[in-house]
Amino acid sequence: MRFEAAALLLFLKSMVFTVFLLTPTIHTAAEVTWIATPFPGECDEIDSTRPGEPGDYILYRCRGIQKIPNWVIFHEGYRQSIGFGKIKHFSVTEADINRKLNWPLVWGGHTISGEFVPEVVMGRFTFPGDEPRHEYLLVVRLLDNGTSCVVGVVGPEKNQNDKAREIAVAAVKKWKCEAEPQLLAE
């Protein structure tokens, strides 16, 4: 099933997966460039539970940036997991599905021979059971093996965007994963 972002936004209009928008910035001469893209964007449903099967999920492969897709799975009508990369996986798990509209993903990377090469993506998330509900900025590193992992989380605090950007710039250079990505069977 193929659908456009507007249709998915209507379907997911109550999601709180949000992403903050950074102004395009170059940190030093050959450093990080920022590009914002819609989330989830154009998506294809690639798997779901069948009637009578245990569990309740729908898995989507969404456009992302360049040839790097976003993987989004909705669990049991109230949770989502998300991954970024060519390999079907998840690096952000158990986020709320409630979403504020019009917040993009923000990709950081370098321009090489005139082509943007993304290396990190930043997103704003909320999580079930967090009352009152707080928004966390997650910084996700794109790995060479086609998966991604969370390298930093910034809680609701003063200068949240600046702190997330600092983590992202360090992640572009090299950063340690907080947890390994969860691979999905092909």
Secondary structure, DSSP 4 states (H G I P E B T S, - for coil): -EE-HHHHHHHTTTBB-B-PPPPP---STT--EEEEE-SS-SEEEEEEPPTT-SS-EEEEEEEEETTEEEEEEEETTTEEEEEESSSSEESEEEEE-BB-TTPPEEEEEEEETTEEEEEEEEEEE--TT-SS---EEEEEEEPTTS-EEEEEEE-S-TTHHHHHHHHHHHHHH----SS--EE---
